[in-house]
Amino acid sequence: MKIAVVPSSIENLDRYTKIGAKAFIFGLENFSINYPVVTISEIKKVIEENPNTEIFISMNKTIFNSELSSLEKILLELNTIPIKGVLFYDLSILSIYHKHKFNYDLVWHQTHMVTNYNTCNYYYDKGVKYGVLASEITKDEMIEIKKHTKMKLFTYVIGHSIMAHSKRKLLTNYYESMNQDYDHTPKIIEEKDKRYIITETKDGTCILEGNIMNGTSYLQELNDAGLDYGIIDGNHISDILLEKLISLVNDILEKNSTSSMQEIIHFIGNDTGFFNKKTIFKVKKDEKKD
């Protein structure tokens, strides 16, 4: 398993690669949600300074008809840069990809939808070589998917899990209702024993789990099963802590270090999310009478 890092900026990348990062995922300005974003020129700089590191670009927002022309131009421009792949949500990207046959690969990243191997295989047959597994499935389900697909798979192992995204500007509307201006900074809300991070950009509002999800106790099992990338999401995590987490995860993968697992728990807690918790949906019985 390779460590793929979502860094909060393009700084310190050389330090991250020295301690185990093999890939970076960046959000592209104007085409990404819930990722720290970079420009095309910044991507070129990153590749120039990190020639042996895999670079993936996230374009995981809903695309509107008015954006299709600029989207195609951006995808063509990315084709002139030696990136590894593009993470996509909107199927317009897959359509444009088939039109031009780009050099880079596509990564299916529809957040909560990458949950089974049949759909992975469907997209693989359409030319999509990678997928980012939903963080709501268990490690057993991840292993089952990997067993039955040729698609290379990413899974989140550390980070603030996304709860929801809305196109609406919820924070702006909230502050306007109180005759105040939203200051465009992340907000924290607490409800009982839960904590949430809420952010807003021009593309809408993201709600994240306040706790940092920690899946490192399942790393060796996922690694042995052939999962290809473990994502450490540095969004809303300090650079100092991110560097420590990369190093400790690398120790777990290389040495199966239990002391490193305990150290990670010391830093971020032991919220394992859905790694060992099945999501059960019940269909309500139709009680209507004929």
C-alpha positions as CSV (number, residue, x, y, z in Angstrom):
1,M,0.0,0.0,0.0
2,K,1.2,3.5,-0.9
3,I,0.7,6.5,1.3
4,A,-1.3,9.2,-0.5
5,V,-1.4,12.5,1.2
6,V,-3.9,15.4,0.9
7,P,-1.6,18.3,2.0
8,S,-3.0,21.6,3.2
9,S,-0.6,23.5,0.9
10,I,2.2,22.9,-1.5
11,E,4.8,23.6,1.2
12,N,6.8,20.8,3.0
13,L,6.1,18.2,0.3
14,D,9.8,17.2,0.2
15,R,9.6,16.5,4.0
16,Y,6.5,14.3,3.5
17,T,8.1,12.3,0.7
18,K,11.2,11.6,2.8
19,I,9.1,10.0,5.5
20,G,6.9,7.8,3.3
21,A,4.5,9.8,1.1
22,K,4.4,8.3,-2.4
23,A,1.5,10.3,-3.8
24,F,-0.2,13.6,-3.3
25,I,-3.8,14.6,-4.1
26,F,-4.6,18.3,-4.8
27,G,-7.9,19.9,-5.4
28,L,-7.9,22.0,-8.6
29,E,-9.0,25.6,-8.2
30,N,-12.7,26.2,-9.3
31,F,-13.2,22.4,-9.9
32,S,-12.9,20.9,-6.5
33,I,-14.8,20.7,-3.2
34,N,-13.5,19.8,0.3
35,Y,-9.9,19.9,-0.8
36,P,-7.2,22.5,-0.4
37,V,-7.0,23.9,-3.9
38,V,-4.0,24.7,-6.2
39,T,-3.7,26.3,-9.6
40,I,-2.3,24.8,-12.8
41,S,1.0,26.7,-12.4
42,E,1.3,25.4,-8.8
43,I,0.8,21.9,-10.0
44,K,3.6,22.3,-12.5
45,K,5.9,23.6,-9.7
46,V,5.0,20.6,-7.5
47,I,5.8,18.2,-10.3
48,E,9.1,19.9,-11.1
49,E,10.2,19.8,-7.5
50,N,8.9,16.2,-6.9
51,P,9.5,14.3,-10.1
52,N,9.4,10.9,-8.6
53,T,6.1,11.4,-6.7
54,E,2.6,10.5,-8.1
55,I,0.4,13.5,-8.4
56,F,-3.4,13.2,-8.5
57,I,-5.8,16.1,-9.2
58,S,-9.2,16.2,-7.7
59,M,-12.0,17.6,-9.8
60,N,-14.8,16.3,-7.6
61,K,-17.6,18.9,-8.0
62,T,-20.8,18.9,-9.9
63,I,-20.3,20.5,-13.4
64,F,-22.9,22.8,-14.9
65,N,-23.5,23.2,-18.6
66,S,-22.0,26.7,-18.5
67,E,-18.7,25.2,-17.2
68,L,-18.3,22.4,-19.8
69,S,-16.1,24.5,-22.2
70,S,-13.7,25.6,-19.5
71,L,-13.6,22.1,-18.1
72,E,-12.6,20.6,-21.4
73,K,-9.8,23.2,-21.7
74,I,-8.5,22.5,-18.3
75,L,-8.5,18.7,-18.9
76,L,-6.6,19.3,-22.1
77,E,-4.1,21.5,-20.3
78,L,-3.6,18.8,-17.6
79,N,-2.8,16.4,-20.4
80,T,0.4,18.4,-21.1
81,I,1.6,17.8,-17.5
82,P,2.8,14.4,-16.2
83,I,0.1,13.9,-13.6
84,K,-0.9,10.4,-12.6
85,G,-4.6,10.8,-12.6
86,V,-7.8,13.0,-12.1
87,L,-10.3,12.2,-9.4
88,F,-13.8,12.8,-10.9
89,Y,-17.3,13.1,-9.6
90,D,-19.3,14.4,-12.6
91,L,-19.6,12.0,-15.5
92,S,-18.9,14.9,-18.0
93,I,-15.3,14.3,-17.2
94,L,-15.5,10.6,-18.2
95,S,-17.3,11.7,-21.5
96,I,-14.5,14.3,-22.3
97,Y,-11.9,11.7,-21.4
98,H,-13.3,9.2,-24.0
99,K,-13.3,12.0,-26.6
100,H,-9.6,12.9,-26.2
101,K,-7.9,9.7,-24.7
102,F,-5.8,11.6,-22.3
103,N,-2.4,10.3,-21.0
104,Y,-3.5,10.4,-17.4
105,D,-5.8,7.9,-15.7
106,L,-9.3,8.6,-14.2
107,V,-10.1,8.0,-10.6
108,W,-13.8,7.3,-9.8
109,H,-14.5,9.5,-6.7
110,Q,-18.2,9.9,-6.1
111,T,-17.8,10.1,-2.3
112,H,-20.6,8.0,-0.9
113,M,-21.2,5.9,-4.0
114,V,-18.1,3.8,-4.4
115,T,-19.4,0.9,-2.3
116,N,-19.4,-2.3,-4.4
117,Y,-17.3,-4.2,-6.9
118,N,-20.0,-4.5,-9.6
119,T,-20.0,-0.8,-10.2
120,C,-16.2,-0.6,-9.9
121,N,-16.0,-3.2,-12.7
122,Y,-18.5,-1.3,-14.8
123,Y,-16.4,1.8,-14.6
124,Y,-13.2,-0.2,-15.1
125,D,-14.6,-1.5,-18.4
126,K,-15.3,2.2,-19.3
127,G,-11.6,2.9,-18.9
128,V,-11.5,4.1,-15.3
129,K,-8.5,2.5,-13.6
130,Y,-8.8,3.8,-10.1
131,G,-11.5,4.3,-7.4
132,V,-11.7,6.0,-4.0
133,L,-13.7,3.8,-1.7
134,A,-16.5,5.4,0.3
135,S,-15.6,5.9,4.0
136,E,-19.0,4.5,5.1
137,I,-18.1,0.8,4.3
138,T,-16.3,-1.6,6.5
139,K,-12.8,-3.0,6.0
140,D,-14.3,-6.4,5.2
141,E,-16.3,-4.8,2.4
142,M,-13.2,-3.0,1.2
143,I,-11.3,-6.3,1.0
144,E,-14.2,-8.0,-0.7
145,I,-14.3,-5.3,-3.4
146,K,-10.6,-5.5,-3.9
147,K,-10.9,-9.3,-4.3
148,H,-13.4,-8.9,-7.2
149,T,-12.1,-6.0,-9.2
150,K,-9.1,-5.1,-11.2
151,M,-9.5,-1.4,-10.3
152,K,-6.8,0.1,-8.2
153,L,-8.3,1.4,-4.9
154,F,-7.8,4.2,-2.5
155,T,-9.1,4.1,1.0
156,Y,-9.1,6.9,3.6
157,V,-7.2,5.9,6.7
158,I,-6.8,9.2,8.5
159,G,-8.9,12.4,8.2
160,H,-12.0,14.3,8.9
161,S,-14.8,12.3,7.1
162,I,-17.2,14.3,5.0
163,M,-20.8,14.1,6.2
164,A,-22.6,16.1,3.5
165,H,-22.2,18.8,0.8
166,S,-24.8,21.3,-0.2
167,K,-24.7,23.6,-3.2
168,R,-26.4,26.2,-0.9
169,K,-24.4,28.8,1.0
170,L,-25.6,27.7,4.4
171,L,-23.2,29.8,6.5
172,T,-23.8,32.9,4.5
173,N,-27.6,32.4,4.8
174,Y,-27.3,31.7,8.5
175,Y,-25.4,34.9,9.3
176,E,-27.6,36.9,7.0
177,S,-30.6,35.7,9.0
178,M,-29.0,37.4,12.0
179,N,-28.1,40.5,10.0
180,Q,-24.4,39.6,10.1
181,D,-21.7,39.0,7.5
182,Y,-20.1,35.5,7.2
183,D,-16.3,36.0,7.5
184,H,-15.5,33.0,5.3
185,T,-13.7,31.0,8.0
186,P,-14.5,27.4,9.0
187,K,-17.0,27.1,11.8
188,I,-17.3,24.5,14.6
189,I,-20.6,23.4,15.9
190,E,-21.2,20.9,18.8
191,E,-24.3,18.8,19.4
192,K,-24.3,16.6,22.5
193,D,-21.1,14.6,22.2
194,K,-20.6,15.3,18.5
195,R,-18.5,18.0,16.9
196,Y,-18.7,19.2,13.2
197,I,-16.5,21.4,11.0
198,I,-18.5,23.5,8.5
199,T,-16.8,25.2,5.6
200,E,-18.2,27.3,2.7
201,T,-16.9,28.3,-0.7
202,K,-18.5,29.6,-3.8
203,D,-19.4,26.0,-4.7
204,G,-21.4,25.4,-1.5
205,T,-21.1,24.1,2.0
206,C,-19.2,21.1,3.4
207,I,-20.0,19.5,6.7
208,L,-17.2,17.3,8.2
209,E,-16.9,15.1,11.2
210,G,-15.1,17.0,13.9
211,N,-13.2,13.9,15.1
212,I,-10.3,12.7,13.0
213,M,-11.1,9.2,11.7
214,N,-8.3,6.7,12.6
215,G,-8.2,3.5,10.6
216,T,-4.6,2.6,11.2
217,S,-5.4,-0.5,13.3
218,Y,-6.7,-2.0,10.0
219,L,-3.8,-1.0,7.9
220,Q,-1.9,-4.3,7.8
221,E,-5.0,-6.2,7.0
222,L,-5.9,-3.9,4.1
223,N,-2.3,-3.9,2.9
224,D,-2.2,-7.7,2.9
225,A,-5.4,-7.7,0.9
226,G,-3.8,-5.6,-1.8
227,L,-5.5,-2.2,-1.2
228,D,-3.3,0.1,-3.3
229,Y,-3.4,3.5,-1.6
230,G,-4.1,4.7,2.0
231,I,-5.1,8.3,2.1
232,I,-4.0,10.6,4.9
233,D,-6.2,13.7,4.5
234,G,-4.4,16.7,5.9
235,N,-7.4,19.0,5.5
236,H,-7.9,20.9,8.8
237,I,-4.8,19.2,10.3
238,S,-1.7,21.2,11.2
239,D,1.5,20.6,9.1
240,I,3.3,19.5,12.2
241,L,0.7,16.8,13.1
242,L,0.4,15.7,9.5
243,E,4.1,15.1,9.3
244,K,4.0,13.0,12.4
245,L,1.1,11.0,11.1
246,I,2.7,10.2,7.8
247,S,5.9,9.0,9.5
248,L,3.9,6.8,12.0
249,V,1.7,5.3,9.2
250,N,4.9,4.5,7.3
251,D,6.2,2.7,10.3
252,I,3.0,0.6,10.6
253,L,3.2,-0.4,6.9
254,E,6.9,-1.2,7.0
255,K,7.3,-2.7,10.5
256,N,3.8,-3.4,11.7
257,S,4.7,-1.1,14.6
258,T,2.1,-1.4,17.4
259,S,3.9,1.5,19.3
260,S,3.2,3.7,16.2
261,M,-0.5,2.8,16.3
262,Q,-0.6,3.7,20.0
263,E,1.2,7.0,19.3
264,I,-1.4,7.9,16.6
265,I,-4.2,7.2,19.1
266,H,-2.4,9.6,21.5
267,F,-2.5,12.3,18.9
268,I,-5.9,11.9,17.2
269,G,-7.9,9.4,19.3
270,N,-9.3,6.1,18.2
271,D,-12.5,6.9,16.2
272,T,-12.4,4.1,13.7
273,G,-15.4,5.4,11.7
274,F,-17.2,2.6,9.8
275,F,-14.1,0.3,9.4
276,N,-15.7,-2.2,11.7
277,K,-19.3,-0.9,11.8
278,K,-21.8,-2.1,9.3
279,T,-24.4,0.4,8.0
280,I,-27.8,-1.3,8.1
281,F,-30.6,0.1,6.0
282,K,-34.2,-1.1,6.7
283,V,-37.0,-0.7,4.2
284,K,-40.1,0.4,5.9
285,K,-43.0,-2.0,5.4
286,D,-45.8,-0.5,3.2
287,E,-48.7,-0.5,5.6
288,K,-51.2,0.9,3.0
289,K,-54.2,-1.3,2.4
290,D,-55.6,-2.0,-1.0
